[in-house]
Amino acid sequence: MPRSHPDPLRHRECRQQLSCAAAGKPVVVLYLQGELKQYRANKDLSNSLRVLIEFWAETNKRIRPLENTANLKLPYILPSQAQKHVTHNEALQILDALVQLSVIDRDLTEPPAGLVEGDRYIVPSGATGVWAGKDGAVASLADGAWLFFTPEEGWLAWVADEDVLVAWTGSDWSIAGGDGEGVTIEQLADGTIRKIGINTAADDTNRLALKSDAILLSHDDVTPGTGNIRATLNKAAPINDAGFVFQTNWSTRALFGILGDNNFTVKVSPNGSSFFTGLTIDSASGLVSQNNLPRAVAGLNFNQNLPAGAANVIQLNTAIANPMNMFDAATNRVSVPASGLYLISYTGGITVAAGGDTSMRLAVNGIAAAAGSAITGDVTQMAGNKFFSAAICLPLNAGDYVQLWGGNSAAASTAMVDRFALTVVYMAPLTA
């Protein structure tokens, strides 16, 4: 167990005992700043008194006064100190730097130009030059040199360029007042709250930032409120955006809102940079458009001569509607971009000069389609114009293509100009 030091009263008693024990004999004890510097006694000093003096000297060697104050580390003026004004001025300099602390900035990583005596800054993380390694410290310019003060938890500083009061939490400077665990608030001088961060930091773009597994917004049943709840997003002009962004690992995958105009729009993205519009509701009419719905309408703009037979490919060559580029006039095909259930309809007219069955049907990937897509006309085998129309839903896989076949089983015929239309529209996915 370490020996405890005598308290100041015991020291006083020891000095009195020394004086009394001398019984008029010269004994000089010089006591400065808690330390016995010198003692003298005549040769007749008793052994017990000598032991007492030695004990006094030894214990006082172990008692050292504090040289600085506990909180601001202001230097004490020591009794044995020469040039006491130096210590006094140093303490004044520290007080001038830290009392009513107001710093100019807390974001600069190196001292700016045009410095003035007394300028103070909070040194941010990653500072360079003479501020390097002083993260979080208060830097004060005094006599042309920088003084650095390590903050204690609870120190307050006014940041002039932001008009905010910050506090040292023990690890960083945060907005003072109102912050709770995991909450940061940046408040202006007039009381306006500029940023709020909950469980994360807010910034100049995301002034309200939150990290949470869930968010609850409920109607007001306290004041008591109306029972309604509304969230309002207001944009400056039609060209701007007001919407919601959905991301995966900070890469956008979906958007909805009034984006770039006044129509309500839903967009998706496979990579965060390319976007596809899936749905648009016109603000003027309320009409719903599925912008990327697979669809195509193809037609025939000439009279096509067909040899005898029912499997002639109708050479559709006109894109009546082709927003998804599904129709290829060079191959007379409509190809589907995605697997799904498709509604397919067609109309057509064929002229024949003789009898025989005249028919039209769908072909998928060069093979006659399922029953129900074929229509046979002229069961009486009479000559003339034959007109056809049919509609059917077929399951197709991505890359499948559709064609029209037609003709007369016994004689040559003609596919009539402007009488043909093949329509292919995506309806639903193949799986639930």
C-alpha positions in Angstrom: 0.0 0.0 0.0 1.4 3.4 -0.9 2.0 5.8 2.0 -0.5 8.6 2.2 0.8 12.2 2.4 0.1 14.2 5.6 -2.6 16.8 5.1 -1.8 20.6 5.3 -2.8 20.8 8.9 -0.2 18.0 9.8 2.5 20.0 8.0 1.7 23.1 10.0 1.8 21.0 13.2 5.2 19.6 12.2 6.6 23.1 11.7 5.3 24.2 15.1 6.9 21.1 16.7 10.2 21.9 15.1 10.2 25.4 16.4 9.1 24.4 20.0 11.6 21.5 20.2 14.5 23.8 19.4 13.9 25.5 22.9 15.4 28.7 21.8 18.1 27.2 19.8 18.4 28.4 16.2 16.4 26.2 13.8 15.6 27.5 10.3 13.1 25.7 8.1 12.5 27.2 4.6 9.2 25.9 3.2 8.4 26.8 -0.4 5.5 25.4 -2.5 5.0 22.3 -0.4 8.7 21.4 -0.4 11.2 21.7 2.4 14.1 23.4 0.6 16.6 23.8 3.5 16.9 23.4 7.2 19.7 24.1 9.7 20.1 23.3 13.4 22.9 23.5 15.9 25.0 20.5 16.8 23.1 19.9 20.0 19.8 19.2 18.1 18.5 16.0 19.5 18.3 12.8 17.5 14.5 12.8 17.7 14.3 16.3 16.4 16.7 15.4 13.6 14.5 12.4 12.7 11.5 14.6 12.7 13.2 17.0 10.3 14.2 14.2 8.0 10.7 12.9 7.9 9.4 16.3 7.1 11.8 16.7 4.2 11.0 13.3 2.8 7.2 13.7 2.9 7.3 17.1 1.4 9.3 15.8 -1.6 6.2 13.7 -2.5 3.8 16.6 -2.3 3.8 18.5 -5.6 1.3 21.3 -6.2 -0.7 21.4 -9.5 0.9 23.6 -12.1 -2.3 24.2 -14.2 -6.0 24.5 -13.5 -8.1 21.4 -14.0 -10.4 22.6 -16.8 -8.9 25.3 -19.0 -5.3 24.3 -18.0 -4.4 27.8 -17.0 -0.9 28.0 -15.5 -0.6 28.8 -11.8 1.9 31.5 -10.7 4.3 29.6 -8.4 5.9 31.3 -5.4 9.4 30.3 -6.5 8.9 31.3 -10.1 10.8 34.1 -11.7 9.1 36.4 -14.3 5.7 35.7 -13.0 4.2 38.0 -15.6 5.0 35.5 -18.3 2.7 32.9 -16.7 0.1 35.5 -16.0 0.1 36.6 -19.6 -0.1 33.0 -20.8 -3.2 32.4 -18.7 -4.8 35.6 -20.1 -4.0 34.4 -23.7 -5.8 31.1 -23.0 -8.8 32.9 -21.5 -9.0 35.2 -24.5 -9.0 32.3 -26.8 -11.5 30.1 -25.0 -13.9 32.3 -23.1 -17.0 33.2 -25.2 -15.6 30.9 -27.9 -16.5 31.9 -31.4 -14.7 30.4 -34.4 -14.8 31.6 -37.9 -15.1 28.2 -39.6 -15.0 24.5 -38.9 -14.5 23.1 -42.5 -11.2 24.5 -43.6 -8.4 21.9 -43.8 -5.6 24.6 -43.7 -5.3 28.2 -42.5 -6.8 30.7 -44.9 -5.2 33.8 -46.2 -5.7 37.2 -44.6 -5.5 36.0 -41.0 -5.9 38.5 -38.2 -4.5 38.2 -34.6 -7.1 36.3 -32.5 -8.7 34.4 -35.4 -10.0 31.1 -34.2 -11.0 28.0 -36.1 -12.1 24.4 -35.4 -9.7 22.1 -37.1 -11.6 19.4 -39.2 -10.6 15.9 -39.7 -7.8 15.5 -42.3 -6.3 19.0 -42.0 -2.9 19.6 -43.6 0.1 21.9 -43.1 0.5 23.5 -39.6 -3.0 22.1 -38.7 -2.1 18.5 -39.5 -2.8 16.1 -36.7 -4.9 18.6 -34.8 -8.3 17.1 -35.7 -11.1 18.6 -33.5 -8.8 21.1 -31.8 -9.5 24.8 -31.4 -6.8 26.7 -33.3 -6.2 30.3 -32.2 -3.7 32.8 -33.9 -1.7 34.5 -31.2 1.5 36.5 -31.8 1.7 35.2 -35.3 1.7 31.6 -34.3 -1.0 29.0 -33.8 -2.1 27.8 -30.4 -4.1 24.6 -30.3 -6.5 23.7 -27.5 -7.9 20.2 -27.1 -11.6 20.4 -26.2 -13.2 18.7 -23.2 -16.6 17.2 -23.5 -19.3 19.8 -23.3 -17.3 22.7 -24.7 -19.4 25.1 -26.7 -18.4 27.2 -29.8 -20.3 29.5 -32.0 -19.5 28.9 -35.7 -19.7 32.3 -37.4 -20.0 31.3 -41.0 -22.8 28.9 -40.3 -24.5 30.8 -37.5 -24.8 27.7 -35.4 -23.7 26.7 -31.8 -21.8 23.4 -31.7 -20.7 21.3 -28.7 -17.8 18.9 -28.3 -19.3 15.4 -27.6 -16.0 13.8 -26.8 -15.5 12.6 -30.3 -16.7 15.4 -32.6 -18.4 18.8 -32.8 -22.2 18.5 -33.1 -25.0 21.0 -33.1 -25.7 22.0 -29.5 -29.1 21.8 -28.0 -31.9 19.4 -28.9 -29.6 16.6 -30.0 -30.4 13.2 -28.5 -28.7 9.9 -28.9 -28.2 9.4 -32.7 -29.8 12.7 -33.5 -27.9 15.8 -35.0 -29.6 19.1 -35.5 -28.2 22.2 -37.2 -30.0 25.3 -36.1 -29.6 28.9 -37.3 -29.4 32.0 -35.1 -33.1 32.8 -35.5 -34.0 29.3 -34.3 -34.7 27.9 -37.8 -33.6 24.2 -38.0 -31.6 23.8 -41.2 -30.7 20.1 -40.9 -31.8 17.0 -39.0 -30.0 13.7 -39.0 -31.5 10.7 -37.2 -29.1 7.8 -36.8 -27.1 9.3 -39.7 -25.6 12.6 -40.8 -27.7 15.2 -42.8 -26.0 17.3 -45.5 -26.8 20.3 -47.7 -28.6 18.0 -50.2 -30.4 15.6 -47.8 -31.3 18.1 -45.1 -33.5 15.5 -43.4 -31.7 12.2 -43.2 -32.9 9.0 -41.4 -31.7 5.5 -41.0 -34.4 3.2 -39.7 -36.0 -0.2 -40.3 -39.4 1.4 -40.4 -41.1 4.8 -40.5 -44.5 5.5 -39.0 -46.6 8.4 -40.1 -50.0 8.6 -38.5 -53.0 11.0 -38.4 -53.1 13.5 -35.5 -55.2 12.1 -32.7 -53.6 14.3 -30.1 -54.7 17.9 -30.8 -57.1 16.1 -31.8 -56.6 16.7 -35.6 -59.0 16.0 -38.4 -58.3 12.3 -38.9 -56.7 12.9 -42.2 -53.0 12.7 -43.2 -51.4 14.0 -46.3 -47.8 14.3 -47.5 -47.2 17.2 -50.0 -44.3 17.3 -52.5 -44.2 20.7 -54.2 -42.0 21.5 -57.2 -41.2 24.9 -58.7 -42.2 24.3 -62.3 -43.4 21.5 -64.6 -39.9 20.9 -65.9 -38.7 20.0 -62.4 -39.3 16.7 -60.5 -41.5 15.8 -57.5 -41.2 12.2 -56.8 -40.0 9.2 -54.9 -36.7 7.3 -55.6 -36.2 3.6 -54.8 -32.7 2.3 -54.7 -30.7 -0.9 -54.2 -27.3 -0.3 -52.6 -27.6 3.4 -53.5 -28.3 2.7 -57.2 -31.8 3.8 -58.4 -34.1 1.1 -59.6 -37.5 2.8 -59.6 -39.1 6.3 -59.7 -42.6 7.6 -59.5 -44.1 11.0 -59.4 -44.5 14.0 -61.6 -41.2 13.9 -63.4 -40.2 16.6 -65.8 -43.8 17.5 -66.6 -47.2 17.4 -64.9 -48.1 13.8 -65.8 -47.9 11.0 -63.2 -45.1 8.6 -64.3 -43.6 5.3 -63.1 -40.1 4.5 -64.3 -37.7 1.6 -63.7 -34.0 1.0 -64.3 -31.9 -2.1 -64.5 -28.6 -0.3 -63.7 -29.4 3.2 -62.2 -28.5 5.0 -65.4 -30.9 3.7 -68.1 -34.6 4.3 -67.3 -37.8 2.8 -68.9 -41.2 4.4 -68.5 -43.7 1.8 -67.5 -46.8 3.9 -66.9 -47.9 7.4 -67.6 -51.2 9.0 -66.5 -52.0 12.1 -68.6 -52.7 15.1 -66.3 -55.1 16.7 -68.8 -57.2 13.7 -69.7 -56.5 10.9 -67.2 -55.6 8.5 -70.0 -53.3 5.7 -68.9 -50.4 4.8 -71.2 -48.2 1.8 -70.8 -45.3 3.3 -72.6 -43.2 0.2 -73.0 -46.0 -2.3 -73.5 -45.0 -4.6 -76.3 -47.2 -3.9 -79.3 -47.2 -3.7 -83.0 -49.6 -3.3 -86.0 -48.4 -4.2 -89.5 -50.2 -3.8 -92.8 -49.9 -4.5 -96.6 -49.7 -1.6 -99.1 -49.7 -3.5 -102.4 -51.6 -6.2 -104.1 -49.6 -9.4 -103.5 -50.0 -12.3 -106.0 -50.4 -15.6 -104.2 -49.9 -19.0 -105.9 -52.3 -21.8 -105.3 -52.0 -23.1 -101.8 -53.0 -22.0 -98.2 -49.5 -21.5 -96.7 -48.4 -18.4 -98.6 -46.7 -15.8 -96.3 -48.5 -12.5 -96.5 -45.8 -10.0 -97.2 -46.7 -7.4 -94.6 -44.5 -4.4 -95.3 -46.0 -1.4 -93.5 -45.5 -0.5 -89.9 -48.9 1.0 -88.9 -47.7 1.1 -85.2 -44.3 -0.1 -84.1 -43.1 1.8 -81.0 -41.1 -1.2 -79.7 -39.6 -2.1 -83.1 -41.3 -5.5 -83.0 -42.3 -5.5 -86.7 -39.6 -6.2 -89.4 -40.8 -5.4 -92.9 -37.9 -7.3 -94.5 -39.1 -10.6 -93.0 -42.8 -9.8 -92.7 -42.6 -10.8 -89.1 -43.7 -9.4 -85.7 -41.2 -10.7 -83.0 -42.0 -10.4 -79.3 -39.4 -9.0 -76.9 -40.6 -10.8 -73.7 -42.3 -14.0 -72.7 -46.0 -13.7 -71.9 -49.5 -14.1 -73.0 -50.3 -12.0 -76.2 -53.5 -10.9 -77.8 -53.1 -11.4 -81.6 -55.7 -10.3 -84.1 -55.7 -9.9 -87.8 -57.9 -8.8 -90.7 -57.4 -9.4 -94.4 -58.9 -9.7 -97.9 -58.1 -12.1 -100.7 -59.5 -12.1 -104.2 -59.9 -15.4 -106.1 -60.9 -16.0 -109.7 -62.0 -19.6 -109.3 -63.4 -22.0 -106.7 -61.6 -23.8 -103.9 -61.1 -23.1 -100.2 -59.7 -19.6 -99.4 -58.2 -19.3 -95.9 -56.0 -17.3 -93.6 -54.2 -18.3 -90.4 -51.4 -17.4 -88.0 -48.0 -19.0 -88.0 -45.6 -18.9 -85.1 -41.9 -19.4 -85.8 -42.8 -20.7 -89.3 -45.3 -23.3 -88.0 -49.1 -23.1 -88.3 -50.5 -21.8 -85.0 -52.9 -23.7 -82.7 -56.5 -24.3 -83.6 -58.7 -21.2 -83.5 -56.3 -19.0 -85.4 -57.3 -20.3 -88.8 -60.4 -19.1 -90.7 -61.6 -20.6 -93.9 -63.9 -18.7 -96.2 -66.0 -19.6 -99.3 -67.2 -23.0 -98.3 -69.3 -22.8 -101.5 -66.0 -22.4 -103.5 -67.2 -19.4 -105.4 -65.0 -16.8 -106.9 -64.7 -13.2 -105.6 -63.4 -11.2 -102.7 -63.0 -13.0 -99.4 -62.6 -11.0 -96.1 -61.3 -12.5 -92.8 -60.8 -11.4 -89.2 -59.9 -13.3 -86.1 -58.5 -12.8 -82.6 -56.7 -15.2 -80.2 -54.5 -15.2 -77.1 -51.3 -17.2 -77.5 -48.5 -17.8 -75.0 -45.2 -16.7 -76.7 -41.6 -16.8 -75.5 -39.1 -13.9 -76.0 -37.9 -14.0 -79.6 -40.9 -15.9 -81.0 -42.2 -14.4 -84.2 -45.7 -14.2 -85.8 -46.7 -14.2 -89.5 -49.9 -14.3 -91.6 -50.4 -17.1 -94.0 -53.2 -17.2 -96.7 -54.3 -18.2 -100.1 -56.6 -20.5 -102.1 -56.2 -24.2 -102.0 -56.9 -24.8 -105.7 -56.0 -21.6 -107.5 -53.9 -18.5 -107.6 -55.3 -15.5 -105.6 -54.4 -11.9 -104.6 -53.8 -10.5 -101.1 -55.6 -7.1 -101.4 -53.8 -3.8 -100.8 -54.8 -2.0 -97.6 -57.0 -4.8 -96.4 -54.5 -6.4 -94.0 -53.6 -5.6 -90.4 -51.8 -7.9 -88.0 -51.9 -6.7 -84.3 -49.8 -8.2 -81.5 -50.2 -6.8 -77.9 -48.7 -8.1 -74.7 -51.3 -9.0 -72.1 -49.8 -10.6 -69.0 -46.8 -12.7 -67.8 -46.9 -16.4 -68.2 -46.4 -17.1 -64.5 -48.2 -15.5 -61.5 
